[in-house]
Amino acid sequence: MSSSVTVRVLRRLQGLRAGPVRGPAGLRAEPGRFLSSGGAMNVFNRDMKKRQKQRVAALKDGHQYDYLRDEVGSRVADRVYDIARTFPLALDIGGGKSHIAEHLNKDVVQSLVLTDVSQQNLKRCRQTEVPTRCVVVDEEFLPFKENTFDLVLSSLSLHWINDLPGVLRQIQQVLKPDGVFIGAMVGGDTLYELRCSLQLAESEREGGFSAHVSPFTAVTDLGNLLGGAGFSLLTVDVDEVQVHYPGMMEVMTDLQGMGESNCAWNRRSLLHRDTMLAAAAVYREMYGNQDGSVPATFEILYMIGWKPHESQAKPAKRGSATASFGDLSQISRPTYTGRS
């Protein structure tokens, strides 16, 4: 596709009634995860996600697609080391091949329960220093007793959950008082280059576009979700991991190899060949680097929440202050005399 065609596509989409998200005007991410009055919406086909993970785990060269999970897993482990304590028993939700545990030692985590929806993934679990027990568990239904774990971890698995508030409540329940949850999940701006390119090309070639990239949670919602689940002393931060590929087709191949293919119920399973070629050209035209590669951006949301305990710091009672902000202007600043 030439640059003139790309410009024509952009102009054609100016009239679409949608808000922009890190892309050309008239484009936005697919609708996010919302709750109805009756409970959580069933956005994702969990059976399909399980089949995708089973298929990926059977790949002989599957290790070459682990680079993103390994990187994020190491950053989650860094946050564990930031807490100056030893955790006798930890739970890793959706841990797969021990992407977090391989960066930990038994001086910090003495024992670990590693869970995943895919038994094949657990069979490929890497040997780590931490004593580990593997359990096949659907992340949406945690079969553990309340007040069991000192630490709960999760890396790049919660974005496929239908009832995220419900799962966060379950995590809070299985934690012991003063236990901590440390997790990472992809955020709303993830793969915005791929999303926008597919929308542009599909609108030009087929007169409209469908959801090809799964909806993700926005960082602005994460604090409310953690607070609503009963966590205290919340910490939420955002990081971006940008990976460079030869082209759009390689981006999609690696996503499939990671087991991160779209499993939303409203997905469109096939794209016309012309649309794919046009999307690849738009991707390179809009986001391509000078060396011919194209970037794919993964927005990673990190979260830390503690189960309440009486020993934790608490805000002072309202009205207990002994000084007013209005008195700050009356505080004299110290004067310094220079050397003679």
Disulfide bonds with the S-S distance in Angstrom:
none
